[in-house]
Structures are given as structure tokens and as C-alpha cells.
Amino acid sequence: MIRVPGRVNLIGEHIDYLGFPVLPMAIARHVRLDAAPRPDPVIRIASAEYGTRGFEWTEQLTPWAPGDFGNYAKAAAQAVAAKWGTGPGIDALVTSTLPAAAGLSSSSALLIAIALALLEARGIPARFSELMEILPDGEIFVGTRGGGMDHAVCLGGRRGCALRIGFTPLSIEPEPIPSGWAFFVAHSLRRAEKSGAARDEYNLRRQRAIDGDTHALRHALSERARVEHAVEAMRRQDIGRFGQVLFESHRSLRDDLKVSCEGANRVVEACRGAGAHGARIMGAGFGGYVLALCERSKQEEIMARVDRDYFGGRPERESFPDYLMAVEAGEGALKHLDS
């Protein structure tokens, strides 16, 4: 049995693929994989929600249709094979407490879980540095050209801490979250299918930054500075400043990078009106969750206001059972990181 948590990115959105530092945290919700090794090279993955997918593990795999959850199993298999070769397959059952297509990295958590199961079935130790060599690029198999943030924090998360993750070279520095701070997420009521409908838009934003587009670079450079400002605010326990950084990030994501949506913009304002110190859209964007920061002593009251004043008049919330929930910093899939 393997559990891989999702993540909330506190600050540093759409910049990991440029090699800039980010500040995410792993959360208590997770993808769980119950797996058993097979004597042959067949990989079979079952999900109550998405059905069953099976294939023979060969060196060159062909993706199924875009958005098919089975592509994450193929992506994991191909990533593992690139370093350790092919091997015996597994039978696995996937369950999850992570809402899908919501910005909590459920897709990367699934890819990581399958990769860990394939290594476990062969008795190969799962080392952080080696996994980070293969997993970020491995997700290109499903058509998403992202960075390494999700994989690093899902593997290396620390309870009670955010992680300042650097990429040149790869580094992880735990940043304790002040005990009086609390984070929650509120859904835009629009799904964000990074491996489906939103994939091309996500990849386009990445390419624009690489090509030197003025607006994309303005977001990237200002967001890189916001990461450092947020770390400083967290160390000083300055919740007001941290919250201001979140609002600034949302404006940049909305106006420069244009990855927000009407629902997310409204949720940000609803959180502000309810008394949150800061809020912003997170993840790939185009829907999914908004992250909000408040004082722990006021969290229940503020979330109740958001629920009553914003979501109360929106019956579509019934299609999103976890449309409003608290999130806490939890452990990553690997309890011990290699140097």
C-alpha cells in the first residue's frame, strides 16, 4: 500500500518550469495505491471512478486518448524504464481523497504512486534524487510540460512546514508555518483538467515565458520575488504581509498570465470580504481551487461566511462535494530524503 499526498502551492505559480524557487506544502489528502506484483510484464490499474486499464510494459508505450487516467500509469512505467529498464508488472487498485482537476496535484500524485509501486515490486529503493531525475519529464507523456514542484513536495513534504524548493540545483528547505496561521481552499466550481481541456493553454503559458513574452516574463519575475517576500513574512510571522503577497500573485496570474477564470476571481473577492488575509487561484489555473489564508482562531468563522455568502446561492456546488475545506501541511510519500 502506497500513499502519495496532494499539495497546495502557497506561492510560486507557473515558475517552477523556469527553474525559479517555489513554496508549496504537502497536504493530508492523498492518492492510495494497493498493489501486488505480477509474474509477467502486464500493468493493470483499476479505479472505481475511471474503470480499469491494462497494458504490456514495453520500452516504447503509446498513449491512450488525451485525458485518459491510464496514461499516468503508462507515464510512470516509461519514466521508470528510462532509468531501470522494464520489469514485472503489477495489479493495482487506485483510491483517492484528492478532488480531481482541482489544482491539488492529484495527477502527479497518481503518477508518483504507480512509479513507487513498480519500484517496490522489483525491490528497488525509492530515492528522492533518482525519482526527481525521471518524474518531472515523465509527465510529458500525458502531454503536460510542467516543472518539478509537484513531484518534489509530494515526495518530500514535512508536517507543519512549507518547502522552499529550488531547482538549480535541486534543494529543499523546510519553512515552519506559524501555528496561528490557517489555510483553506474554496472551489471556483469549474474543473481544471490539466491533462485534458486545459492542457494546451497550460503548455502555451509555459512556452510564452520561455519565448520571452513580456506579460509572461513580468509574471514570472514578479512571482519569483513574491516567493522570497513570502518566506520572509513567514519567518517574521507577518500574516498581513503574506496575505498581501497572495493577493498580488492572483492579480498577476489573472492579468499578466491570464490563467484565472470568472469563478476564481469571485471566490478570491468572497474570501477577502469574509476576512481572509489573502487569497489566489492556484495550480495550473483555468479553474479548480482558490487558496486562502486566515488566522487559525478565525478560520471556522471565515469559512462559514464564505459558505453562506458565496456558495449558499450557487446550487452547482453540489457537484463539488469538497468545494470548501481546510488544508494542513503533512508528510510526503518519502519520510527520509537521501542527500
C-alpha positions as CSV (number, residue, x, y, z in Angstrom):
1,M,0.0,0.0,0.0
2,I,1.4,3.3,-1.1
3,R,0.1,6.8,-0.2
4,V,1.1,9.9,-2.0
5,P,-0.2,13.3,-0.8
6,G,-1.5,16.1,-2.9
7,R,-0.1,19.6,-2.4
8,V,-1.1,23.2,-2.0
9,N,1.3,25.7,-3.6
10,L,1.4,28.6,-1.2
11,I,3.3,30.9,-3.7
12,G,5.4,30.5,-6.8
13,E,2.8,29.6,-9.6
14,H,3.9,28.9,-13.1
15,I,7.6,29.4,-12.4
16,D,9.0,26.0,-11.5
17,Y,9.3,25.1,-15.1
18,L,11.6,28.1,-15.4
19,G,13.8,26.9,-12.6
20,F,12.7,29.5,-10.1
21,P,12.1,28.6,-6.4
22,V,8.6,27.9,-5.1
23,L,6.9,27.5,-1.7
24,P,4.4,24.6,-1.6
25,M,3.3,22.2,1.2
26,A,2.1,18.6,1.1
27,I,-1.4,18.1,2.5
28,A,-3.1,15.3,4.4
29,R,-5.3,14.2,1.4
30,H,-3.8,11.6,-0.8
31,V,-3.9,9.1,-3.7
32,R,-3.7,5.5,-2.4
33,L,-2.4,2.5,-4.4
34,D,-2.9,-1.0,-3.2
35,A,-0.7,-3.1,-5.5
36,A,0.5,-6.7,-5.9
37,P,3.4,-7.8,-8.2
38,R,2.7,-9.9,-11.3
39,P,4.9,-12.6,-12.8
40,D,4.6,-11.0,-16.3
41,P,5.1,-7.5,-17.7
42,V,1.4,-6.6,-17.6
43,I,0.4,-3.4,-15.6
44,R,-3.2,-3.3,-14.7
45,I,-4.7,-0.3,-12.8
46,A,-8.3,-0.2,-11.6
47,S,-10.3,2.7,-10.3
48,A,-14.0,2.7,-9.2
49,E,-14.4,6.1,-10.8
50,Y,-12.4,5.7,-14.0
51,G,-12.5,2.0,-14.8
52,T,-9.7,-0.5,-15.5
53,R,-6.7,0.0,-17.8
54,G,-4.1,-2.7,-18.7
55,F,-1.1,-2.9,-21.0
56,E,2.1,-4.8,-21.5
57,W,5.1,-2.9,-20.2
58,T,7.5,-2.4,-23.1
59,E,10.2,0.2,-23.7
60,Q,8.0,2.3,-26.0
61,L,4.4,2.9,-25.0
62,T,1.7,4.7,-26.9
63,P,-0.7,7.0,-25.0
64,W,-4.4,6.4,-25.0
65,A,-6.7,9.4,-25.7
66,P,-5.9,12.7,-24.0
67,G,-7.3,12.9,-20.5
68,D,-7.4,9.1,-20.0
69,F,-6.3,8.3,-16.5
70,G,-4.5,5.2,-17.7
71,N,-1.9,7.5,-19.4
72,Y,-0.5,8.2,-15.9
73,A,0.2,4.5,-15.5
74,K,2.0,4.5,-18.8
75,A,3.9,7.7,-18.0
76,A,5.1,6.1,-14.7
77,A,6.1,2.9,-16.4
78,Q,8.0,4.7,-19.2
79,A,9.8,7.0,-16.7
80,V,10.9,4.0,-14.5
81,A,12.0,2.1,-17.6
82,A,14.2,5.0,-18.7
83,K,16.4,4.6,-15.7
84,W,15.9,0.9,-14.6
85,G,14.5,-0.8,-17.6
86,T,11.2,-2.6,-17.9
87,G,10.3,-5.4,-15.4
88,P,7.4,-7.3,-14.0
89,G,4.1,-5.6,-13.8
90,I,1.5,-5.0,-11.0
91,D,-2.2,-5.3,-10.3
92,A,-3.2,-2.1,-8.5
93,L,-6.4,-0.5,-7.2
94,V,-6.4,3.3,-7.0
95,T,-8.5,5.2,-4.5
96,S,-8.2,8.9,-3.6
97,T,-9.3,11.5,-1.1
98,L,-8.0,14.2,-3.5
99,P,-10.6,16.0,-5.7
100,A,-9.5,15.6,-9.3
101,A,-8.9,18.5,-11.7
102,A,-8.8,21.0,-8.8
103,G,-5.3,22.2,-8.5
104,L,-4.2,19.9,-5.7
105,S,-1.9,17.8,-7.9
106,S,-3.9,14.6,-7.9
107,S,-2.4,13.7,-11.3
108,S,1.2,13.9,-10.2
109,A,0.3,12.0,-7.0
110,L,-1.1,9.2,-9.1
111,L,2.0,9.1,-11.4
112,I,4.3,9.0,-8.3
113,A,2.3,6.3,-6.6
114,I,2.5,4.0,-9.7
115,A,6.2,4.6,-10.1
116,L,6.8,3.8,-6.4
117,A,4.8,0.6,-6.7
118,L,6.7,-0.5,-9.8
119,L,10.0,0.0,-7.9
120,E,8.7,-1.7,-4.8
121,A,7.6,-4.8,-6.9
122,R,11.3,-5.1,-8.0
123,G,12.9,-4.4,-4.7
124,I,14.5,-1.2,-6.0
125,P,14.9,1.5,-3.3
126,A,12.9,4.7,-3.9
127,R,15.5,7.5,-3.6
128,F,14.4,11.1,-3.8
129,S,17.2,12.3,-6.0
130,E,16.7,9.5,-8.6
131,L,13.0,9.9,-8.7
132,M,13.4,13.6,-9.3
133,E,15.6,12.7,-12.3
134,I,12.8,10.9,-14.0
135,L,9.3,12.0,-12.8
136,P,9.0,15.7,-13.9
137,D,10.0,14.8,-17.5
138,G,7.9,11.6,-17.3
139,E,4.7,13.6,-17.1
140,I,5.4,14.9,-20.7
141,F,4.0,11.5,-21.7
142,V,0.5,12.8,-20.9
143,G,1.1,16.0,-22.8
144,T,1.8,18.3,-19.8
145,R,5.1,20.1,-19.9
146,G,5.4,21.3,-16.3
147,G,8.2,21.6,-13.8
148,G,9.3,19.6,-10.8
149,M,7.5,21.3,-7.9
150,D,4.6,18.8,-7.6
151,H,6.9,15.8,-7.5
152,A,9.3,17.3,-5.1
153,V,6.7,18.3,-2.5
154,C,4.6,15.2,-2.8
155,L,7.7,13.1,-2.1
156,G,9.4,15.3,0.4
157,G,6.7,17.2,2.3
158,R,7.1,17.9,6.0
159,R,4.4,18.0,8.6
160,G,3.8,21.6,9.8
161,C,6.1,23.1,7.1
162,A,6.1,24.6,3.7
163,L,9.0,23.7,1.5
164,R,11.2,26.3,-0.2
165,I,12.2,24.2,-3.3
166,G,15.0,25.3,-5.5
167,F,15.8,23.7,-8.8
168,T,19.3,24.9,-9.9
169,P,20.5,22.8,-8.1
170,L,17.6,20.9,-6.6
171,S,17.2,21.8,-2.9
172,I,14.5,21.5,-0.2
173,E,14.4,23.8,2.8
174,P,11.5,23.3,5.3
175,E,9.9,26.6,6.4
176,P,7.8,26.1,9.6
177,I,4.3,27.6,9.2
178,P,3.3,29.7,12.2
179,S,1.0,27.9,14.5
180,G,-1.6,30.7,14.4
181,W,-1.9,30.6,10.6
182,A,-4.5,28.5,8.8
183,F,-5.1,27.8,5.1
184,F,-8.3,26.7,3.4
185,V,-9.3,26.2,-0.3
186,A,-12.5,27.2,-2.0
187,H,-13.5,25.9,-5.4
188,S,-14.2,28.0,-8.4
189,L,-16.9,25.5,-9.4
190,R,-15.0,24.9,-12.6
191,R,-12.9,21.8,-13.2
192,A,-9.3,22.4,-14.4
193,E,-8.4,19.3,-16.5
194,K,-4.6,19.9,-16.9
195,S,-4.3,16.6,-18.8
196,G,-7.5,17.4,-20.8
197,A,-9.1,20.6,-21.9
198,A,-6.7,23.0,-20.1
199,R,-3.6,21.1,-21.2
200,D,-2.9,23.2,-24.4
201,E,-3.5,26.5,-22.5
202,Y,-1.1,25.4,-19.7
203,N,1.6,24.5,-22.2
204,L,1.1,27.7,-24.1
205,R,1.8,29.8,-20.9
206,R,5.0,27.8,-20.4
207,Q,6.1,28.4,-24.0
208,R,5.3,32.1,-23.8
209,A,7.6,32.5,-20.8
210,I,10.4,30.6,-22.5
211,D,10.0,32.6,-25.6
212,G,10.3,35.9,-23.7
213,D,6.7,37.2,-23.9
214,T,6.6,40.4,-22.0
215,H,3.5,39.6,-19.9
216,A,4.6,36.1,-19.1
217,L,8.0,37.2,-18.1
218,R,6.6,40.0,-15.9
219,H,4.5,37.5,-14.1
220,A,7.5,35.1,-13.7
221,L,9.9,37.6,-12.4
222,S,7.4,39.3,-10.0
223,E,6.3,35.8,-8.8
224,R,9.9,34.8,-8.1
225,A,10.3,37.9,-5.9
226,R,7.0,37.1,-4.2
227,V,8.3,33.7,-3.1
228,E,11.1,35.4,-1.3
229,H,8.8,38.0,0.2
230,A,6.5,35.2,1.4
231,V,9.4,33.3,3.0
232,E,10.5,36.5,4.8
233,A,6.9,37.1,6.0
234,M,6.5,33.6,7.3
235,R,9.8,33.8,9.2
236,R,8.6,37.1,10.8
237,Q,5.1,35.6,11.4
238,D,3.7,38.6,9.5
239,I,0.4,37.2,8.3
240,G,-0.7,40.5,6.8
241,R,2.3,40.7,4.5
242,F,2.0,37.1,3.5
243,G,-1.7,37.6,2.6
244,Q,-0.8,40.7,0.6
245,V,1.6,38.6,-1.4
246,L,-1.2,36.1,-2.2
247,F,-3.5,38.9,-3.5
248,E,-0.6,40.3,-5.6
249,S,0.0,36.8,-7.0
250,H,-3.6,36.5,-8.0
251,R,-3.6,39.8,-9.8
252,S,-0.6,38.7,-11.8
253,L,-2.0,35.3,-12.7
254,R,-5.3,37.0,-13.7
255,D,-3.9,40.0,-15.6
256,D,-0.5,39.1,-16.9
257,L,-0.6,35.3,-17.4
258,K,-4.4,35.1,-17.8
259,V,-4.9,31.7,-16.2
260,S,-7.7,32.7,-13.9
261,C,-11.4,32.4,-14.5
262,E,-14.5,34.3,-13.5
263,G,-15.4,31.9,-10.8
264,A,-11.9,32.0,-9.2
265,N,-11.9,35.8,-9.3
266,R,-15.2,35.9,-7.5
267,V,-14.0,33.4,-4.9
268,V,-10.9,35.5,-4.2
269,E,-13.2,38.5,-3.5
270,A,-15.5,36.4,-1.4
271,C,-12.6,35.3,0.8
272,R,-11.4,38.9,1.1
273,G,-14.9,40.0,2.1
274,A,-15.1,37.3,4.7
275,G,-11.9,38.4,6.4
276,A,-9.2,36.3,4.8
277,H,-5.7,38.0,4.8
278,G,-5.0,36.8,1.3
279,A,-6.3,34.5,-1.5
280,R,-5.3,33.5,-5.0
281,I,-6.0,30.9,-7.7
282,M,-3.5,28.1,-7.6
283,G,-2.4,25.1,-9.6
284,A,-2.4,25.2,-13.4
285,G,-5.3,27.7,-13.3
286,F,-8.3,27.8,-15.6
287,G,-10.5,26.6,-12.7
288,G,-10.0,24.5,-9.6
289,Y,-9.3,25.8,-6.2
290,V,-8.5,29.2,-4.7
291,L,-6.2,29.2,-1.7
292,A,-6.9,31.5,1.2
293,L,-5.0,32.4,4.4
294,C,-6.5,33.4,7.7
295,E,-5.8,33.4,11.5
296,R,-6.4,29.9,12.9
297,S,-8.6,31.4,15.7
298,K,-11.0,32.8,13.0
299,Q,-10.8,30.0,10.4
300,E,-14.1,28.4,11.2
301,E,-15.9,31.8,11.2
302,I,-14.4,32.9,8.0
303,M,-15.1,29.7,6.2
304,A,-18.7,29.8,7.4
305,R,-19.0,33.3,5.9
306,V,-17.7,32.2,2.6
307,D,-20.0,29.2,2.6
308,R,-23.0,31.3,3.5
309,D,-22.4,34.5,1.5
310,Y,-20.9,33.0,-1.7
311,F,-21.6,29.3,-2.1
312,G,-25.1,29.4,-0.5
313,G,-26.7,30.8,-3.6
314,R,-24.9,28.5,-6.0
315,P,-26.6,25.1,-6.4
316,E,-23.8,23.9,-8.7
317,R,-21.7,23.5,-5.6
318,E,-23.5,20.2,-5.1
319,S,-21.4,18.8,-8.0
320,F,-18.2,19.6,-5.9
321,P,-18.5,17.8,-2.6
322,D,-15.3,19.3,-1.2
323,Y,-15.9,22.8,-2.5
324,L,-14.7,24.3,0.8
325,M,-12.1,22.6,3.0
326,A,-9.3,23.3,5.4
327,V,-5.8,22.1,4.4
328,E,-2.9,21.4,6.7
329,A,0.8,20.7,5.9
330,G,1.5,17.0,6.0
331,E,4.2,14.4,5.3
332,G,5.4,13.4,1.8
333,A,5.4,9.9,0.4
334,L,9.1,9.5,1.4
335,K,9.7,10.0,5.1
336,H,13.5,10.1,4.7
337,L,15.2,12.1,1.9
338,D,18.6,11.0,0.5
339,S,21.2,13.7,0.3
